[in-house]
Amino acid sequence: MKTVLITGGTGGLGTAVVARLERDYRCVLLTRDDLANETAIRTAMERTGEFYGLVHLVGGFAAGAVRDTSANTLNEMLESNTTVAFLTIHEALRTMQRPGRIIAISSIASIQKPAGIAAYAVSKSALNTLIEVTAKEIAGSGITANALLPDSLDTPGTRKSMPDAKLFPAL
């Protein structure tokens, strides 16, 4: 059975994704401690051994217009939605099997760019760019990199923060 590493596997979307992937793959969840820095990520991947795929679900959300958003909030969004993805993908490419797959969860907000979520939209747009560049850099290597851009998903956290919104099923 092929092994898939999953970041963010304990969140609202993550639990649904893990439940589905466990039917076909050995799932190894990387915890926040595993994602603390490049060394921790490398150690977690070495501990896992050979793996086929990386499903990057970890991330964060903060609302706020540009005029109301602090640099700290922007940095937090970039860290949780882009930097952790960069470091995780960087390490995964060093050791993952070929053929192999990298999937990152971005957001339709990175394309629609709605008002009121500036830091989040910027960080998810940066994630998209990371995946596009990675895909070009690894073309022909046997590894693919793709981003999925869902709309607002029906997870417990989203339901709590947006109880009247039209939400899409997590899976």
Secondary structure, DSSP 8 states (H G I E B T S, - for coil): --EEEEESTTSHHHHHHHHHHTTTSEEEEE-TGGGSSHHHHHHHHHHH-S-SEEEE-------B-GGG--HHHHHHHHIIIIIHHHHHHHHHHHH--SSEEEEEE--THHHH--TTBHHHHHHHHHHHHHHHHHHHHTTTTTEEEEEE---SEE-HHHHHH-TTS--EE--
